[in-house]
Amino acid sequence: MKNRPDHFEPPYPSWELNLPLAIWYVQCQVALQMPSGKRDDLLFSRLAKALSLAEGLLHYERAGYVDPQDAYNDIAIAYWSCEDTMNKWLLKGLSE
């Protein structure tokens, strides 16, 4: 982390993606929250399939986090080349 004390720990999980500087992109985080505290790979695979079919998607990655209420948060961090295509996907979501 830049400009942070040596032992700095963020109060929440954070990630960083290194894309080439010449690429313009928009980012969206879509999360599935599991109150049981358990990861649901089958449900995330439905989200991953919907993302893989998304027009203009550059990349997505998976992250997970157990929140203070012990719910598991399965997060897809997605990067699009265009805000319009991202918004179209968000409107459709997992309906297909």
N, C-alpha and C positions, 0 to 999 in steps of 0.2 A: 504494500500500500504506500502511496506517495504521501509525504508530509504528515505522517502519523508517528506518535511515540512508539518506541520499540515494542512495548507490550500491549499495544492497543488491541482491543477485541470489540468488534462492532456489537451493538445491542440486538442485532438481528442478523440472519444469514445473508451474505452478499456474494455475488459472483462477478467475474469479469471475462469478457470475450475479446480476443484480439483479432479484429477484422482489419484488412488493409485500409489505410487512411483514405484511399480514393473511393471507397464504397460508401454510399449513403444508404442508411437503413432505418427502419422503425422497429421497435421492440414491443412485445406484448408478453405478459406472463399469465398463463392460464393454470389454475390450480384445482385439484380434486382434494377435498378435505375429508379424511376418514376419521370420524369420531372414535372408532374402535382402536385407533392408534396403529393399525396394521396397514401396510402397503397393499394395494390391490392392482397387481400386474395386469389382470384381464381388463379392468376398466381403463387403465392407462394405455393399454394397447389400442383401445378404441379411439382415444384422443390422438395417439401417435399416428394411427391410420388416417384420421381426418386431416391432421397436419401434413402428412406426406402427400396428400392430394391437393393441398392448397396452392393456388396460383401465386407466383411471386415469392414463395417462401425460400429464403436463402439457407436457413439452418435452424434447427431447434435442438435443445438439449434438456435433459431431465435432471431435476434437483429434488431433494426431499428435506423435510424439516418437521420435527416434532415440536408442536407449540406448547405453551405453558399449560394448556388444558389437556395435554397428552393426545391430541389429535394428530394424525399423520397428514402432512400436506405434501402432496405429490405435484410438483410444479413443472410445467413445460415452459421453458423460456424460448420464445420464437422470434426470429428476425426476418422481416420482409423487406423487399426492395422498394415497396411502394405502399404508402398509407392507405390508398384506395382499395388495393387487393386485400390488405389486412382487415380493413373494415368490412369488406364483403364476406370474408371468411368468418369474422366474429358474428355477423348477422345470421349466417347459416349454422355455425357451430357444429354440434354433433348430430344435427337433424337428419343428415343423409345416411 
